[in-house]
Amino acid sequence: MSARQKNIMKILYYDCFAGISGDMNLAAMIDLGVDPEYLIGELAKLGIDDDFSIEVSADERKGIHGTRVDVVLKEDKHRHHRNSGHHGNHERGHHSHSRHAHRNLKDIGKIINGSSFADEVKAKSMAMFQRVAEAEAKIHGKQLSEVHFHEVGATDSIVDIVGAAICFYALEIDEVWCSPVELGGGFVKCAHGVMPVPAPATLEILASIPTKRGAIQKETTTPTGAAILAELVDRFEHAPELMLEKTAYGIGHRDTEIPNVLRVSLATTLDPPNRLKTSPVCLLECNIDDMTGEMLKDAMDQLMETGAMDVHFTSIIMKKNRSAVTLSVLCKAEEEDKFKRSIFRHTSTLAIKTIPTKMTFSTSLLSSWKRY
C-alpha cells in the first residue's frame, strides 16, 4: 500500500527561528537532498548563466554544520553576499549595480516564460515575483507597470526565486508547513535610504502570516525569503506533530548572536480522511446606487480579470427606499489592497467594507482552482 493510500502526507517543514533569505533557502534545499548539479542544470534554462555561477560549500554557524550557497555574479567577479551588513539577500538586491539591476516584472516574465522550464515551475516562480513586485509598488506608491525593481530584477534574486520553485517540485512533497517567521529588528541601509527592519516590503508580503521580532537587531527575513514562504507554505504552526525523516541546514553568510541558519525538515504526518483545505481570504463589500447594469457588468469583468476569487451583486434597499446593489468581492487575504484599488478604479463607491474570513475548498475542485 502506498503512502498516499495510507493517508500519509510528505511534509517539508521550515523552522525559521533565524528567518529566511533566498540563498539560505537554496542551501537548505541542497542540504536536504536536492542535487546541486541538477539545480545548476535547471537554472541554465534561464538563458542568463553567462551572468552568474553557483558555488556550493560546507559551512557552520555556532557549531551547526550545513550547506552554504553563493551566487557569484561574473561581471564584477565578487560575491554580493560578502561583507553583508545583514542577512545578505536584501542588501545585495538593493545595492546591486549589475547591468540588469533594473529589470521590471515584464522583463522577468520574458526570461522565465521564454525558458524550457515545466509550466508549474514557471507559474510558481512568477507568483513569487508577483508578490514582491506588488509589495514594492504599494510601498513606493506606484502602479505595478511603473516600478523598476532593483530588488527582484537583480540576477542573484532571479536565481534565488526560480531556484526555490525548482527545488520545491524536485522534492515531490504534499504540503509545506512553517513555524512563525523571525523578522529581526533595527535599521538597514538600502537604495532608498535607511529603512526599518523588518523592511516594509517584507511586512507587506507576510501579511496574515505569523511572525515574531527582536531575536537580533539585524534583518533576518528578506523580501525574497518572505515571498518564498508566502507562496509555498500551506500551513503555519509553531509545534506540529510530525515524524521527522531528515533535517538539514542552510547556512547564512553573516555570523550573529544566534545561529544564522535556516532549518528545514522532511517529515510525514497522517492526513485525516476527507480533510478539507481552508485558507484565509478577504471579503470586500460596498453599496452602489448610481451605476447602470452595463457599468456594473464591466466592473465585474475587470475584477475577475484582475484575479478575484468571486464577484457578485446583491439587490438591496437603501435609506429613503432607494434601490441599490451590494458589490461583494472575494480575494486572497494578501491581495486585499490590490482589489480595493481596483474597486475604487472601476466603480463609483467612496468606501469599502473589509471582512477577514476563511474559505474551505472542496477537494474535488482544488486541482481546477489553482489560482485560489
C-alpha positions in Angstrom: 0.0 0.0 0.0 1.4 3.4 -1.0 2.0 6.3 1.4 -0.9 8.2 -0.1 -3.3 5.2 0.2 -2.3 5.1 3.9 -3.2 8.8 4.2 0.4 9.6 5.0 1.5 13.1 3.9 5.0 14.1 3.0 5.7 17.4 4.6 8.5 20.0 4.1 8.8 21.9 7.4 10.5 25.3 7.6 11.8 26.2 11.1 12.5 29.9 10.6 13.9 30.7 14.1 16.6 32.8 12.4 14.5 34.0 9.4 15.0 33.1 5.8 16.7 34.6 2.7 16.8 33.3 -0.9 20.3 31.9 -0.7 19.8 30.2 2.6 16.7 28.5 1.1 18.7 27.2 -1.8 21.4 26.0 0.6 18.9 24.3 2.8 17.2 22.5 -0.1 20.6 21.2 -1.3 21.5 20.1 2.2 18.1 18.3 2.3 18.9 16.3 -0.8 18.4 18.3 -4.0 21.3 17.5 -6.3 23.3 20.8 -6.8 24.2 19.7 -10.3 20.5 19.2 -11.1 19.7 22.6 -9.7 22.5 24.3 -11.7 21.4 22.5 -14.9 17.9 23.6 -14.5 18.9 27.2 -13.8 20.8 27.2 -17.1 17.4 27.1 -18.8 17.0 30.8 -17.8 19.5 31.6 -20.5 21.4 34.0 -18.3 24.0 31.6 -17.0 26.8 33.8 -18.5 25.8 36.3 -15.8 26.4 34.1 -12.8 27.8 30.9 -11.3 26.8 29.0 -8.2 29.2 27.9 -5.5 28.1 25.2 -3.0 30.3 24.6 0.1 30.1 23.2 3.6 30.0 25.8 6.4 28.9 26.2 10.0 27.4 28.7 12.4 27.7 28.3 16.2 28.7 24.7 15.7 25.8 23.8 13.4 27.1 22.4 10.2 25.2 22.6 6.9 25.4 23.9 3.3 26.2 27.4 2.1 25.3 28.7 -1.4 27.0 31.7 -3.1 25.5 33.2 -6.2 28.6 34.8 -7.9 28.0 37.5 -10.5 30.6 37.0 -13.2 30.5 40.6 -14.5 32.1 42.1 -11.3 33.8 39.0 -10.0 32.6 39.4 -6.5 30.0 37.9 -4.2 27.3 40.2 -3.3 26.9 38.2 -0.1 30.4 39.2 1.1 30.6 41.7 3.9 26.8 41.8 4.2 25.6 44.2 6.9 22.6 41.9 7.4 21.1 38.7 6.0 22.6 39.0 2.6 19.8 38.8 0.1 18.1 42.1 0.8 21.2 44.1 0.7 22.5 42.6 -2.4 19.2 43.3 -4.0 19.2 47.0 -3.0 22.9 47.6 -3.6 23.3 45.5 -6.8 24.5 47.6 -9.7 24.7 44.9 -12.4 23.7 45.7 -15.9 20.3 44.0 -15.3 19.7 45.7 -11.9 16.6 47.5 -13.1 14.6 44.7 -14.8 10.9 45.1 -14.2 8.3 42.3 -13.8 7.6 42.2 -17.5 11.3 41.7 -18.2 11.5 38.9 -15.7 8.3 37.3 -17.2 10.0 37.2 -20.6 13.0 35.4 -19.2 11.0 32.8 -17.2 8.2 32.2 -19.7 10.6 32.1 -22.6 12.5 29.3 -20.9 12.0 25.5 -21.2 11.0 25.1 -17.5 8.0 22.9 -16.7 4.8 25.0 -16.7 4.4 24.6 -12.9 7.9 25.9 -12.3 7.2 29.0 -14.5 3.9 29.7 -12.7 5.3 29.2 -9.2 8.3 31.5 -10.0 6.2 34.2 -11.4 3.8 34.0 -8.4 6.7 34.7 -6.1 7.9 37.6 -8.2 4.4 39.0 -8.3 4.2 39.1 -4.5 7.5 41.1 -4.2 6.5 43.4 -7.1 3.1 44.2 -5.7 4.6 44.9 -2.2 7.2 47.2 -3.6 4.6 49.0 -5.8 2.4 49.6 -2.8 5.3 50.8 -0.5 6.6 53.2 -3.1 3.1 54.4 -4.3 3.4 53.4 -7.9 1.5 51.3 -10.3 3.0 47.8 -11.0 3.9 48.7 -14.5 5.8 51.9 -13.3 8.1 50.2 -10.9 11.6 49.0 -11.9 12.8 46.6 -9.3 16.4 46.6 -8.4 15.2 44.2 -5.6 13.7 41.4 -7.8 15.4 42.3 -11.0 19.0 41.5 -10.0 20.4 38.3 -11.4 21.0 36.8 -8.0 17.4 37.3 -6.9 16.2 35.7 -10.1 18.4 32.7 -9.3 17.1 32.6 -5.7 13.4 32.7 -6.6 13.4 30.4 -9.6 15.7 28.0 -7.7 13.2 27.9 -4.9 10.5 26.8 -7.4 12.8 24.2 -8.9 13.7 22.7 -5.5 10.0 22.7 -4.4 9.0 20.5 -7.3 12.1 18.3 -7.1 11.3 17.3 -3.5 7.8 15.9 -4.5 6.2 16.9 -1.3 2.5 17.0 -0.4 2.5 20.2 1.7 4.8 22.8 3.1 4.4 23.8 6.8 6.3 26.5 8.6 7.0 28.0 12.1 6.3 31.6 12.9 8.9 33.6 11.0 11.6 35.6 12.8 12.0 39.1 11.2 14.8 40.7 13.3 15.0 44.4 14.1 16.9 47.6 13.8 17.6 49.6 10.7 19.4 48.8 7.4 20.8 50.9 4.5 19.4 50.3 1.0 18.9 52.0 -2.3 16.0 54.1 -0.8 18.0 55.3 2.2 17.8 54.0 5.8 14.9 51.5 6.2 13.5 50.0 9.4 13.8 46.2 9.9 11.7 44.4 9.0 11.7 46.0 5.6 8.3 47.5 4.6 8.1 45.1 1.6 8.8 42.1 3.9 5.9 43.1 6.2 3.6 43.6 3.2 4.4 40.2 1.8 3.9 38.5 5.1 0.5 40.0 5.9 -1.7 37.5 7.6 1.3 35.2 8.3 2.6 34.5 11.9 5.8 36.4 12.6 8.0 37.4 15.6 10.7 40.0 16.0 13.7 41.0 18.0 15.9 37.9 18.2 18.7 40.1 16.9 18.9 43.7 15.8 19.6 42.8 12.2 17.5 41.8 9.1 16.7 38.1 9.4 14.0 37.7 6.8 14.3 39.3 3.3 11.6 40.2 0.8 12.8 37.3 -1.3 12.6 34.9 1.6 9.2 36.2 2.6 7.8 35.7 -0.9 9.1 32.1 -1.0 7.2 31.3 2.2 4.1 33.3 1.3 3.8 31.3 -1.9 4.8 27.9 -0.9 3.6 27.4 2.7 0.2 25.7 3.2 0.1 25.9 7.0 1.9 27.9 9.7 2.3 26.1 13.0 4.8 26.5 15.9 4.9 22.9 17.1 3.3 20.5 14.7 3.1 16.8 15.3 5.5 15.3 12.7 7.5 12.2 12.2 10.9 13.6 11.1 12.8 11.8 8.4 15.7 14.2 7.7 16.7 17.6 8.9 19.1 20.0 7.0 20.6 23.4 7.5 21.1 26.3 5.0 24.0 28.5 6.3 23.7 32.2 6.2 26.6 34.4 5.3 26.7 36.5 8.4 27.7 35.3 11.9 25.4 36.7 14.5 24.5 36.2 18.2 22.1 33.4 17.2 22.9 30.6 14.7 22.3 32.2 11.3 20.9 29.1 9.7 17.6 28.0 8.1 16.5 24.7 9.4 14.3 22.5 7.2 13.0 19.0 7.7 11.4 16.3 5.6 8.7 14.7 7.7 5.5 12.7 7.5 2.1 13.0 9.2 -1.2 11.3 8.9 -3.6 13.1 6.6 -7.1 12.9 8.2 -9.5 11.2 5.8 -11.6 13.8 3.9 -9.6 16.7 5.3 -10.7 19.9 3.7 -8.3 22.7 2.8 -9.1 26.1 4.4 -7.3 29.3 3.5 -7.6 32.9 4.8 -9.5 35.1 2.4 -10.9 38.7 2.4 -14.5 39.7 1.5 -14.7 43.3 0.3 -18.2 44.9 0.1 -19.6 48.3 -1.0 -23.0 49.7 -1.8 -23.7 51.3 -5.2 -26.8 53.2 -6.3 -25.7 55.2 -9.3 -24.3 52.7 -11.8 -26.2 51.1 -14.7 -26.3 47.4 -15.2 -23.9 47.7 -18.1 -21.4 49.6 -15.9 -21.7 47.0 -13.2 -21.1 44.2 -15.7 -17.9 46.0 -16.9 -16.7 46.4 -13.2 -17.3 42.7 -12.6 -15.4 41.7 -15.7 -12.5 43.9 -14.7 -12.4 42.5 -11.2 -12.5 38.9 -12.4 -9.7 39.6 -15.0 -7.6 41.0 -12.1 -7.9 37.6 -10.4 -10.8 37.9 -7.9 -11.9 34.5 -6.5 -15.6 35.5 -6.8 -17.6 38.7 -7.6 -21.3 39.0 -7.2 -24.1 41.6 -6.7 -27.0 41.6 -4.2 -30.0 43.8 -4.6 -30.7 46.0 -1.6 -32.9 48.9 -0.5 -31.0 51.9 1.0 -32.3 54.8 3.0 -35.2 56.7 1.6 -36.2 53.5 -0.2 -33.5 53.9 -2.9 -32.8 50.7 -4.9 -29.1 49.8 -5.0 -26.7 46.8 -5.1 -24.1 45.5 -2.8 -20.9 44.5 -4.6 -19.1 41.6 -3.0 -15.5 40.7 -4.0 -13.7 37.6 -2.6 -9.9 37.7 -2.8 -6.8 36.2 -1.1 -6.0 37.9 2.2 -2.7 39.2 0.9 -4.4 40.8 -2.2 -6.8 43.0 -0.2 -5.2 46.3 -1.1 -4.9 45.4 -4.8 -8.6 44.7 -5.1 -9.6 47.7 -3.0 -7.8 49.9 -5.6 -9.5 48.0 -8.4 -12.9 48.6 -6.9 -12.3 52.3 -6.5 -11.0 52.4 -10.0 -13.9 50.7 -11.7 -16.9 51.7 -9.5 -18.4 54.9 -8.1 -18.1 53.8 -4.4 -16.4 56.0 -1.9 -15.9 53.4 0.8 -15.3 49.7 1.1 -16.0 47.3 4.0 -13.4 44.6 4.7 -14.3 41.3 6.3 -11.4 38.9 7.0 -12.7 35.3 6.8 -11.8 31.8 5.7 -12.7 29.7 2.7 -12.9 25.9 2.7 -12.4 24.2 -0.6 -13.9 21.1 -2.0 -11.1 18.6 -2.6 -12.7 17.6 -5.9 -12.2 21.2 -7.1 -8.8 22.0 -5.8 -7.0 20.9 -8.9 -9.0 23.2 -11.1 -8.9 26.1 -8.7 -5.1 26.5 -8.5 -5.3 30.3 -8.6 -7.0 30.2 -5.2 
